[in-house]
Amino acid sequence: SWVGEAKIHSSYEYIYEGFLQLTTRYSSGTENGDQGGLLIYIYNKDANTTFANWGEYLDSKKLSNYSRDQCPNKLLAFYTTHKHDKSGLPYRIRHMPVLLRFEPEDKSARSRMK
């Protein structure tokens, strides 16, 4: 089975709490539950930098048997794998941003927003 968790980006610590929910509460880490997903809702500008910083933050956690790999054909997504605490088996997570910022700068959009 594939289990997911979603968090609105407010801080990397807050997203990490979602990571912990996914890996320690919702998933079993067994052969039929060895992967999941983490959606990160991003409202701020430059989602690429925000998402890259999330990857670096996660790297700093020094998880057991941890690795991070770019998601093929998706520049704003990556996979992590680490040893699952319950099962001791590898657990794979796809980290995916959802870009929610809406701030058009063209003239017609500015006039409608008044």
Secondary structure, DSSP 8 states (H G I E B T S, - for coil): -EEEEEEE-S-HHHHHHHHHIIIIII---STTS-EEEEEEEE-SS-HHHHHHHHHHHHHTT--TT-EEEE-TT-TT-EEEEEE-TTT-SEEEEEEEEEE------SHHHHHHT-
